[in-house]
Amino acid sequence: MLRYYTVGNSHNKFEEMLIVIDLLIQFD
């Protein structure tokens, strides 16, 4: 999960948001 946050933080906010949504779907 920390890896996803690091990758998202290196991109723009929109792409970071997509990563967060993807994580929410996985943990649903």
CHARMM internal coordinates of N, CA and C (Angstrom, degrees):
IC EDIT
DIST 1 N 1 CA 1.4691
DIST 1 CA 1 C 1.5297
ANGL 1 N 1 CA 1 C 110.37
DIST 1 C 2 N 1.3245
ANGL 1 CA 1 C 2 N 116.50
DIHE 1 N 1 CA 1 C 2 N -37.66
DIST 2 N 2 CA 1.4606
ANGL 1 C 2 N 2 CA 120.33
DIHE 1 CA 1 C 2 N 2 CA 178.42
DIST 2 CA 2 C 1.5229
ANGL 2 N 2 CA 2 C 110.35
DIHE 1 C 2 N 2 CA 2 C -64.05
DIST 2 C 3 N 1.3416
ANGL 2 CA 2 C 3 N 115.65
DIHE 2 N 2 CA 2 C 3 N -34.17
DIST 3 N 3 CA 1.4625
ANGL 2 C 3 N 3 CA 120.13
DIHE 2 CA 2 C 3 N 3 CA 179.44
DIST 3 CA 3 C 1.5271
ANGL 3 N 3 CA 3 C 110.25
DIHE 2 C 3 N 3 CA 3 C -63.68
DIST 3 C 4 N 1.3453
ANGL 3 CA 3 C 4 N 116.45
DIHE 3 N 3 CA 3 C 4 N -42.08
DIST 4 N 4 CA 1.4613
ANGL 3 C 4 N 4 CA 120.38
DIHE 3 CA 3 C 4 N 4 CA 179.83
DIST 4 CA 4 C 1.5302
ANGL 4 N 4 CA 4 C 110.51
DIHE 3 C 4 N 4 CA 4 C -63.81
DIST 4 C 5 N 1.3309
ANGL 4 CA 4 C 5 N 116.34
DIHE 4 N 4 CA 4 C 5 N -38.18
DIST 5 N 5 CA 1.4595
ANGL 4 C 5 N 5 CA 120.47
DIHE 4 CA 4 C 5 N 5 CA 179.98
DIST 5 CA 5 C 1.5301
ANGL 5 N 5 CA 5 C 110.25
DIHE 4 C 5 N 5 CA 5 C -65.71
DIST 5 C 6 N 1.3291
ANGL 5 CA 5 C 6 N 116.95
DIHE 5 N 5 CA 5 C 6 N -41.75
DIST 6 N 6 CA 1.4652
ANGL 5 C 6 N 6 CA 121.57
DIHE 5 CA 5 C 6 N 6 CA -179.83
DIST 6 CA 6 C 1.5191
ANGL 6 N 6 CA 6 C 110.59
DIHE 5 C 6 N 6 CA 6 C -64.33
DIST 6 C 7 N 1.3275
ANGL 6 CA 6 C 7 N 117.12
DIHE 6 N 6 CA 6 C 7 N -43.61
DIST 7 N 7 CA 1.4647
ANGL 6 C 7 N 7 CA 121.44
DIHE 6 CA 6 C 7 N 7 CA 178.80
DIST 7 CA 7 C 1.5208
ANGL 7 N 7 CA 7 C 110.17
DIHE 6 C 7 N 7 CA 7 C -64.56
DIST 7 C 8 N 1.3370
ANGL 7 CA 7 C 8 N 116.80
DIHE 7 N 7 CA 7 C 8 N -43.22
DIST 8 N 8 CA 1.4572
ANGL 7 C 8 N 8 CA 120.89
DIHE 7 CA 7 C 8 N 8 CA -179.55
DIST 8 CA 8 C 1.5230
ANGL 8 N 8 CA 8 C 111.65
DIHE 7 C 8 N 8 CA 8 C -65.53
DIST 8 C 9 N 1.3321
ANGL 8 CA 8 C 9 N 115.63
DIHE 8 N 8 CA 8 C 9 N -36.06
DIST 9 N 9 CA 1.4563
ANGL 8 C 9 N 9 CA 120.33
DIHE 8 CA 8 C 9 N 9 CA -177.61
DIST 9 CA 9 C 1.5237
ANGL 9 N 9 CA 9 C 111.54
DIHE 8 C 9 N 9 CA 9 C -69.43
DIST 9 C 10 N 1.3382
ANGL 9 CA 9 C 10 N 117.42
DIHE 9 N 9 CA 9 C 10 N -22.29
DIST 10 N 10 CA 1.4623
ANGL 9 C 10 N 10 CA 121.11
DIHE 9 CA 9 C 10 N 10 CA -178.88
DIST 10 CA 10 C 1.5238
ANGL 10 N 10 CA 10 C 111.31
DIHE 9 C 10 N 10 CA 10 C -85.38
DIST 10 C 11 N 1.3372
ANGL 10 CA 10 C 11 N 116.56
DIHE 10 N 10 CA 10 C 11 N -7.96
DIST 11 N 11 CA 1.4578
ANGL 10 C 11 N 11 CA 120.86
DIHE 10 CA 10 C 11 N 11 CA 178.65
DIST 11 CA 11 C 1.5262
ANGL 11 N 11 CA 11 C 109.57
DIHE 10 C 11 N 11 CA 11 C -110.57
DIST 11 C 12 N 1.3159
ANGL 11 CA 11 C 12 N 116.10
DIHE 11 N 11 CA 11 C 12 N -172.30
DIST 12 N 12 CA 1.4644
ANGL 11 C 12 N 12 CA 119.48
DIHE 11 CA 11 C 12 N 12 CA -179.70
DIST 12 CA 12 C 1.5222
ANGL 12 N 12 CA 12 C 110.80
DIHE 11 C 12 N 12 CA 12 C -78.17
DIST 12 C 13 N 1.3297
ANGL 12 CA 12 C 13 N 115.65
DIHE 12 N 12 CA 12 C 13 N 171.08
DIST 13 N 13 CA 1.4640
ANGL 12 C 13 N 13 CA 121.00
DIHE 12 CA 12 C 13 N 13 CA -175.24
DIST 13 CA 13 C 1.5228
ANGL 13 N 13 CA 13 C 112.48
DIHE 12 C 13 N 13 CA 13 C -63.86
DIST 13 C 14 N 1.3313
ANGL 13 CA 13 C 14 N 117.38
DIHE 13 N 13 CA 13 C 14 N -34.75
DIST 14 N 14 CA 1.4574
ANGL 13 C 14 N 14 CA 120.17
DIHE 13 CA 13 C 14 N 14 CA -179.03
DIST 14 CA 14 C 1.5236
ANGL 14 N 14 CA 14 C 110.58
DIHE 13 C 14 N 14 CA 14 C -64.14
DIST 14 C 15 N 1.3288
ANGL 14 CA 14 C 15 N 116.64
DIHE 14 N 14 CA 14 C 15 N -45.25
DIST 15 N 15 CA 1.4591
ANGL 14 C 15 N 15 CA 120.20
DIHE 14 CA 14 C 15 N 15 CA -179.45
DIST 15 CA 15 C 1.5232
ANGL 15 N 15 CA 15 C 110.50
DIHE 14 C 15 N 15 CA 15 C -68.69
DIST 15 C 16 N 1.3300
ANGL 15 CA 15 C 16 N 116.21
DIHE 15 N 15 CA 15 C 16 N -34.13
DIST 16 N 16 CA 1.4596
ANGL 15 C 16 N 16 CA 119.89
DIHE 15 CA 15 C 16 N 16 CA 176.58
DIST 16 CA 16 C 1.5221
ANGL 16 N 16 CA 16 C 110.19
DIHE 15 C 16 N 16 CA 16 C -64.20
DIST 16 C 17 N 1.3377
ANGL 16 CA 16 C 17 N 115.98
DIHE 16 N 16 CA 16 C 17 N -39.27
DIST 17 N 17 CA 1.4564
ANGL 16 C 17 N 17 CA 120.66
DIHE 16 CA 16 C 17 N 17 CA 179.05
DIST 17 CA 17 C 1.5293
ANGL 17 N 17 CA 17 C 110.52
DIHE 16 C 17 N 17 CA 17 C -62.76
DIST 17 C 18 N 1.3379
ANGL 17 CA 17 C 18 N 116.45
DIHE 17 N 17 CA 17 C 18 N -40.42
DIST 18 N 18 CA 1.4615
ANGL 17 C 18 N 18 CA 120.29
DIHE 17 CA 17 C 18 N 18 CA 179.23
DIST 18 CA 18 C 1.5184
ANGL 18 N 18 CA 18 C 110.70
DIHE 17 C 18 N 18 CA 18 C -62.54
DIST 18 C 19 N 1.3324
ANGL 18 CA 18 C 19 N 117.55
DIHE 18 N 18 CA 18 C 19 N -37.75
DIST 19 N 19 CA 1.4614
ANGL 18 C 19 N 19 CA 121.53
DIHE 18 CA 18 C 19 N 19 CA 178.98
DIST 19 CA 19 C 1.5225
ANGL 19 N 19 CA 19 C 110.13
DIHE 18 C 19 N 19 CA 19 C -65.88
DIST 19 C 20 N 1.3399
ANGL 19 CA 19 C 20 N 116.01
DIHE 19 N 19 CA 19 C 20 N -41.12
DIST 20 N 20 CA 1.4696
ANGL 19 C 20 N 20 CA 119.93
DIHE 19 CA 19 C 20 N 20 CA 178.88
DIST 20 CA 20 C 1.5223
ANGL 20 N 20 CA 20 C 110.29
DIHE 19 C 20 N 20 CA 20 C -63.02
DIST 20 C 21 N 1.3288
ANGL 20 CA 20 C 21 N 116.34
DIHE 20 N 20 CA 20 C 21 N -43.38
DIST 21 N 21 CA 1.4685
ANGL 20 C 21 N 21 CA 120.93
DIHE 20 CA 20 C 21 N 21 CA 178.43
DIST 21 CA 21 C 1.5264
ANGL 21 N 21 CA 21 C 110.15
DIHE 20 C 21 N 21 CA 21 C -61.42
DIST 21 C 22 N 1.3307
ANGL 21 CA 21 C 22 N 116.62
DIHE 21 N 21 CA 21 C 22 N -40.80
DIST 22 N 22 CA 1.4579
ANGL 21 C 22 N 22 CA 121.26
DIHE 21 CA 21 C 22 N 22 CA 179.51
DIST 22 CA 22 C 1.5197
ANGL 22 N 22 CA 22 C 110.51
DIHE 21 C 22 N 22 CA 22 C -62.60
DIST 22 C 23 N 1.3352
ANGL 22 CA 22 C 23 N 116.93
DIHE 22 N 22 CA 22 C 23 N -39.72
DIST 23 N 23 CA 1.4579
ANGL 22 C 23 N 23 CA 121.03
DIHE 22 CA 22 C 23 N 23 CA 177.97
DIST 23 CA 23 C 1.5243
ANGL 23 N 23 CA 23 C 110.69
DIHE 22 C 23 N 23 CA 23 C -65.84
DIST 23 C 24 N 1.3268
ANGL 23 CA 23 C 24 N 116.88
DIHE 23 N 23 CA 23 C 24 N -40.89
DIST 24 N 24 CA 1.4667
ANGL 23 C 24 N 24 CA 120.86
DIHE 23 CA 23 C 24 N 24 CA 179.48
DIST 24 CA 24 C 1.5226
ANGL 24 N 24 CA 24 C 110.83
DIHE 23 C 24 N 24 CA 24 C -62.46
DIST 24 C 25 N 1.3318
ANGL 24 CA 24 C 25 N 116.50
DIHE 24 N 24 CA 24 C 25 N -37.92
DIST 25 N 25 CA 1.4635
ANGL 24 C 25 N 25 CA 120.79
DIHE 24 CA 24 C 25 N 25 CA 178.79
DIST 25 CA 25 C 1.5280
ANGL 25 N 25 CA 25 C 110.17
DIHE 24 C 25 N 25 CA 25 C -66.42
DIST 25 C 26 N 1.3345
ANGL 25 CA 25 C 26 N 116.87
DIHE 25 N 25 CA 25 C 26 N -40.62
DIST 26 N 26 CA 1.4599
ANGL 25 C 26 N 26 CA 120.86
DIHE 25 CA 25 C 26 N 26 CA -178.72
DIST 26 CA 26 C 1.5251
ANGL 26 N 26 CA 26 C 111.30
DIHE 25 C 26 N 26 CA 26 C -65.20
DIST 26 C 27 N 1.3291
ANGL 26 CA 26 C 27 N 116.88
DIHE 26 N 26 CA 26 C 27 N -38.27
DIST 27 N 27 CA 1.4617
ANGL 26 C 27 N 27 CA 120.86
DIHE 26 CA 26 C 27 N 27 CA -176.42
DIST 27 CA 27 C 1.5186
ANGL 27 N 27 CA 27 C 112.80
DIHE 26 C 27 N 27 CA 27 C -90.39
DIST 27 C 28 N 1.3238
ANGL 27 CA 27 C 28 N 116.58
DIHE 27 N 27 CA 27 C 28 N 1.68
DIST 28 N 28 CA 1.4558
ANGL 27 C 28 N 28 CA 119.88
DIHE 27 CA 27 C 28 N 28 CA -179.27
DIST 28 CA 28 C 1.5288
ANGL 28 N 28 CA 28 C 110.89
DIHE 27 C 28 N 28 CA 28 C -69.53
END
COOR INIT
IC SEED 1 N 1 CA 1 C
IC BUILD
